[in-house]
């Protein structure tokens, strides 16, 4: 059995089912991110693991032990909240030591563990400060140290970086990942920020309307989205409408242009409508790139975004965006110009609803 196993987990509030038949097996030491929009059920799953919510149905095991009969304080779980939740009347030392004191740990053991945790988050020089004397990033580090001080078997992080500015978020998420790897602790991280999830996770669970639309590595989630929702939610994506011409040869038509896909169309019939996905970075106007497929259309607009120029072109009523690297020696296309976008057929994916 996996270290953390959720089997057919369900949760309803009255007539509203917020989590539906959720299944997930997490190995010891894995860093898992739950990614999805507000209201998709990701925090509810996290709270059921912690014991703050009781599942309406299903089973939940940690290290082979059924967690359903256990209260939150009996599960040996560390949790870091979005709003830090530090005790304002306690110093940094006392906040980190709180869980160990409640558990009745000897003072010498508590002192040693708090010193170790403050060294881990590089705030040992601020042990005597109070939360109001610290920045948001420092407070969140203290909250992390407090959660880790009791040596939990699972660490839960509920959007811990959402209240911080962009630069601090990037540095702190890298610190969290480094600490998690150093300690080898099984971690579940909830976020609505796709960049966070993609950058630090071993696997990502993309949630939609109480269900897991897809579970996979960041590479799999980004490059081979399983559903239209995953494709549109993770990264910037072109959704292109096409018609199946010949399923046997995987031939489709976009506007008046025929293309042969690498993906099988065996389950479709001629005349069926299909949705295709293409990432903006997959195509180029350069004739020198490696490509086996091309689409010709008219430029709608070109927007300067610093390192890249995002250009939009119309192909048979589909507006397709693609990115060009900003180079002083290359003049971007202008609206109305006819251009040919080249790419690999394998990058054009059929998206099922």
N, C-alpha and C positions, 0 to 999 in steps of 0.2 A: 504493500500500500504506500502511496505517496505520503510525504510528511504532512502536508495540509490537503485534505480531500473534501471537496464540497460536491455532494451528490443530489441532484434534483432539488436544489434549494428553492423554496418559494416564500414570498412574503406578500401578504395582503393587509391593507388598512381599510377595514370595512369592505365595501364592494370593489375597491380598486386594488388590482394586483400589480404591485410595483416591481417585483422580481418573479420571473417565470422560468421554472425548470432550469436553474443555473447549475452547470457542471464544470468543475475545474480541479485538476490535480497539480499541486505545486510541490516541487522537490525541495529538499533541505538546502538552504543557501541561495535559492533563486530570488531574483528581484523582479517582481511582477507589477505591472502598471495596469490599473483600470482606467480606461480612457473613454470619454463620452460627454455629451452635452448635459446641462443641468436637467435633473429629473429623470435620468435614464436608469437609475437604480444602483449606480456604482457605490455611493456612500452607504446605502442601505445594506449591501453585501458586506462592506467593511464593518459596519456596526453589528451585523449578525456574527461575524467572526469574533469580534471583541466581546460579544455577549450583551451588548446594549439593546439589541432587538432580538426577539425570539422568532425563528423561522416558522412559517405557517405549515411548511412541509419540507421533507428532505432530511439529509443527515450531514453532519459536519464533524470531521475527525482531525485531530492534531496529534501527530506521532502515534497513530493507532488508537487514540483514546477519544471516545464520544464526548463532545463538548456541550451537548445540549442540556444535560442536567447541571452543568457548572455555572456559577455566577461569574461576572466579569473578573472579580478579584481572585478567583480560583483557577483562571486559565493561563496565568503566567504570560501575559501579553503586554507589550509596551505600545503605547499609542501617542502620536504627536498630532495635535489638533491644528486647524487652520488659524485659530486665534491665540496660539501659544498656551493660554490657560495657566500661566505661572502664578504663584501666590505672591501678590504685591507686597505683603508684609514680611516676606522672607528674603534672605540674601540668596545669591546664586548658589552658594554652598548648601544652604538649607533646602532650596528647591530640588537640587539634584539628589540630596540625601533623603528626601521625604519618603520615598517608597521603601527604602531599606530600614528607616526608623519604624515605619508602620509594621514592617515584617519582623521587627525585633532583632535586627542584626546587631552584633557587638559593635561598640564604638570604634575600635581599632579597624575592624573590617570595613565599616562605613567610611571612615576617614580615607583608607587606602583606595577604596573603589571610587569615591568622589574625586580624589586627586587624579586617579587614572582617567576618569571620564572628562574632567576639565582639561587635562593634557591632550586628550584625543580631539577635543573641539577647539583647542588652542585658546582657552579662556581662563587658564589657571591663575592668571594675574588679576582676575576680576571676581574672585571668590567672595569677597565681602561687599560687593555692590548689590543694589536692589534693582528689580526689573525696570523701574522708571528711569534709572540712570544709564540705560543701555539702548542701543539701536535695535530696530526690528530684527535685523539679521542676527545680532548677538542673542536676543531673546529666543529666537527660534533654535539656535544652537544649544542654548541651555535646556529648552524643552526636549530636544533630541537626547541630550546627555541624561536628563532625568528618566526618560523612557528606557534608555539602555542600561542605567545603573543597576536595575534589578535583574539583569541577565535574562531577559525574556526569550521564550522560544520562538516567538513571532513578533515582528515589528510592523505596526500599522501606521501609515502616514496619510492623513486626510487633508489633501490640498495644502500642505504645510508652507508653500512658497507663494501662494496667491496674493498675500498682502504686501509683498516686497516689490521693490522696483526691479526693472528688467536686469540690470547689471548684477545686482546682488543675487537675484534668482539663479542666474547662470553659475556663479561661483559656488553658491550654497548647494545647488543640486549636485555639482561635481564632488563637493566635500561629503555629502550624504552617501553618494555611491561609493566613494573611496573608503569611508568608514564601514559601510555595509560589507564590502569585499574583505576588508581587514578582519572583521569579526565573524564573517561567514554566516550572518543571521538571515533567516528567511524573512523577506520583506514584501509587503503589499502596499503599493503607492497609488493613491487616487488623485487624478488630475483631469482637467478639461483642456490642458495645454498639450497639443500634439508634439511640439518640439521637445518638451520635457520628457514625454513618454518615449519618443524615438531615441533620444540621446542616452538614456541611462538604464533602459530595461533589458532584461534577458528575454522576456516575452511580454506581449501586450494583449489585454482583453479589450476589444472595442465593443462597448455596450450601447444598445439602442432599445428604448421602450421596454426595459426590464429583462432583455435577453442579451446573450453574448453573440453578436453578429459574426465575430471572427476572433480566434485566438492564435497568435503566432509570434515569431520573432519580428523585431522592427523591420528587417529586410523584407520579410514575407508580407507584413501588413501594408507596407508602402508600395512594393512592386507588384504584388499579386492580390489586390483586394478581392474578397469573396463576394461582396454585395455592393449594390449601388450606394448604400449609405456609407460603408467603409471607404469606398473610392472617393466620395465627395467630402467626407469629414476629415480624412487624413491627407494632408498636403493639398496643393493646388492641382486641379485636374480638369482636363477637357472631357466632357461627355458628348459623344458624337452619335447622331442617329443615322442608321444605315439600313439597307434592305438586303436580305439574303438572295443571291442570284443562283448559286449552285452549291448546295450543301456538300456534295461529294468532293468538290475541289476547294472548299472553304472560301468561295468567292463571294464578296459582298460589294454593294454599290453605295458610294457616298456622293450625293448629287448626281452627276453624270459620269463619275469616275469609278472604275472597277479596281478592286484591291483583293489580293489573295492573303488570307490570314494564316498564321501558324497554328492558331487555336482551332480545334475541331468544331465543326458546325453540324455534326451528325445528328444531333437531336432537333434540328430545325428543318423547316420546309422552305422551298423556294417561295419568295414573296413575303416571308416573315420579317417583321421589323426587329432590329437588335440595337442595343446601346453599346457603344465602344468607349473605352477609356484610353487617354493618351496624356502622359505627363508633359508639361511645358518644356522640360529640359531634354526630352527625348528627340526633338526635331532640330534641324538646322537648315539654313539656306545655302550653306557651303556645298559646292559640288565635290569637295575633297573628302567629306566624311564617309565613314563606312555606312552604307545604306542599301536596302533592297526594295524600298517602297517610297513613293512620292505622291503628294497631293498638290494641285495647283489651284490658287485662289487669289482673291483681291485683298490687299491690305486695308483693314478698317481703321487701325490706329497703332501708334507706337509710343510707349511710355518709358521715359528715362527713370530707372530705379537705382542709380548709382553704379554698382558693378555689373548690372545686367540691364538690357532694354527688353521690356516685355511687349511683343508685337502680337496683334490680333488680326487674323485673316478670315475671310468668308469663303467657305467651300460648300456649295450646294445648300445654303441656308444655315449651315453650322458655323458658328464663330469659334475658331480654334486659336488658342494662345500658345506662343512659344517664346523661349528666352534666348537672347543673343548676348554674348559677353560684350561689355562696353570696351571698344577699342578705338583710339583716336584715328586709326588708319582706315576704319570701316564706317561708311555712311549708312545709317539705318534706313530701311525702306520708308516710303511716305504713303499716306492714305491714297487709295485708288490704284496703286502700283500692283501689277500682276507678279506674283512670286511663286516659287516651287519649294515646298517644305519636304525635306528628305529625312527618312527615319527607317528603323528596322521594323519589319512586319511583326516581330515578336513583341514589340513594345505596344502594340495595339491590342488591347484585351477586351474580350466580350464580357460585359457586366450583366449578371442576372439580377432581376428585381427581387 
